[in-house]
Amino acid sequence: MVGESVVSGKVSGGRLALQGCSISLSGILSLIPGDAYNRTLIDLTNVVVMSEAMIANAADQSPASEQDRRQKLELNKLQKRLRREMGQAIADFSMIEAGDKVMCCLSGGKDSYAMLDILLNLQKSAPVSFELIAVNLDQKQPGFPEEVLPEYLASLGIEYHIIEKDTYSIVKEKVPEGKTTCGLCSRLRRGILYNFAEEHGVTKIALGHHRDDLLETLFLNMFYGGKLKSMPPVLHSDDGRNTVIRPLAYAREKDIARYAALRKFPIIPCNLCGSQENLQRQVIKDMFQTWDKQHPGRLETMFRALCNVEPSHLADPNLYDFKEGKRLGGKRQAVVQSAGPDTSPDFGRLDVLNI
């Protein structure tokens, strides 16, 4: 009782006023003789002053502490959601099997960071054993911070490789000013990565494309390519050399962006595609963001449609035999055929176009 009153009391004019206390402190102190009385009063005063300071300090820190607590809860919630969605995608499309050696391709962007982070988390409790390695292609872009990814990957204790190829100069030389560089850049980059994967016994190549990427590609092909196709969650090359997987196929970009911010990944901007304006993909992305705000749930419905195709209600005779009323195998994936001697630098074979 006395202890509780001391903490909430106040010192005024050398007296200690206790709140909510029915016992007279002065009466108690009067029983203490001489110097002991003075020492006791000083000790009690110090306790009250220290307690008030602690309370004030706690009050000053409470907003920051509350913010930290909320961010930890949000991070935990996002991690569980991304983990669940990745696990579901891996199961639905048989992306990873026992004994696989999975090569995570890191660009330095939020998507590939999140993919590696969640894969490492899943690896600890996965029902099958598989190996993870991280690979980054240093394309020699001006100002590229070469030390960022090695330092980050070293801190994770994961096997990693940095491949150095000056594709930046090739792209700038071959692509006219003002034209989109993404096509040639991605072909060179993936050709190099495919060759590396084959040389190092990699069975699966993991790319960080997410649900929004798949939908954007669908609309880009419809609007500008005249084809109804997207990025498949799993893609096998025709020659059997490579298998590409997209473990984030079910994940929303806005969840990945927030997760990356909370995890404080060392994001590296791209000086090629990231610096281009008026990209058609960005037009589609802006359209999706508008839809997501004005019509919540529309993107989710669109993605469900992408996973629920009925060939008999489209108009492709390669997918459905309308005379016999049965499904067909469809078109094979396109493969680059060389029309003659190639005088350009050898940056690896480019087997699959629609990745």
PEJO-V635297 format. One record per helix or strand. SS is the DSSP state (A for helix, B for strand). FROM is the first residue (numbers start at 1). TO is the last residue. If there is no record, write none. Layout:
# PEJO-V635297
ss->SS from->FROM to->TO
ss->SS from->FROM to->TO
This chain:
# PEJO-V635297
ss->A from->2 to->8
ss->B from->10 to->12
ss->B from->15 to->17
ss->A from->25 to->30
ss->A from->34 to->92
ss->B from->101 to->106
ss->A from->110 to->123
ss->B from->131 to->138
ss->A from->146 to->156
ss->B from->160 to->164
ss->A from->167 to->174
ss->A from->182 to->199
ss->B from->204 to->206
ss->A from->211 to->225
ss->B from->234 to->236
ss->B from->243 to->245
ss->A from->253 to->263
ss->A from->273 to->275
ss->A from->280 to->294
ss->A from->298 to->306
ss->A from->311 to->313
ss->B from->320 to->321
ss->B from->326 to->327
ss->B from->335 to->335
ss->B from->352 to->352
